[in-house]
Every structure is written in C-alpha cells, then in structure tokens.
Amino acid sequence: MQVEVLEAQGVPLARIAANLGIDRKTARKLRRAQAEPTVAVRRRKSHLD
C-alpha cells in the first residue's frame, strides 16, 4: 500500500494525501486499514429485465 510506504519514509500525512490526490481523512483511514480496500460493484437490474 502506497500510504504505508510513504509514511515509513517519513512523509507527512498531508503531503501523502496531496500526492495521491485523496483527502487527508481518506489517507488516515487507509493508513489504519489492515488490508487493501476493495471496490464492491453493485449491478442494478435494467428496466428490460
């Protein structure tokens, strides 16, 4: 995970967030997360179904 690597190098959290293009709060959540976040894809039924 990039956040952990950058933090281990001593980069401040605000700069990590700016480099990754995410909010500081999101970077903080990613730093605390145990695993890489996944994106759940929800499929909606179409009107034709």
N, C-alpha and C positions, 0 to 999 in steps of 0.2 A: 504494500500500500504506500503510495507516494507521501501521504501526510506523515506517516511514521518515519520514513526515511529522512525527510526534510527536517523533522523535529529532532531526530537523532544527530543531525548535523548542526543543530543549534539555531536554526532559522526560526524567528518569531512567528507565532500563530497568525498574526495579521498579514504578514508577508506570504506565508504559505497559502492562505486563502486568496490573496490577490494574484499569486502566480497560477493557481489552479482555476481561477475565475469562479470561486464559490464564496458564500457568505462565511464570516468568521464562526458563526454558530454551527454551521454545517461542518466546517473543518474541525471544530471541537468535538462534534458528535462522531465524526469519522475517526478521530484520534482515540476516543474511548471505546469504539466498536471492537469486538473480538474478531470478526470476520469481515471480508469484503462485502459491501452492500450489494444486494441483487435487486433487479428491477422486475416487478411482477407485472406481467402483461395480462390485462383483462380483456377478453373478447366479448363484445356485445352482439346480441343477435340482431340481424338486419330485419328490416320490415318485411322482407320477402320470405324469411324463414317461418 
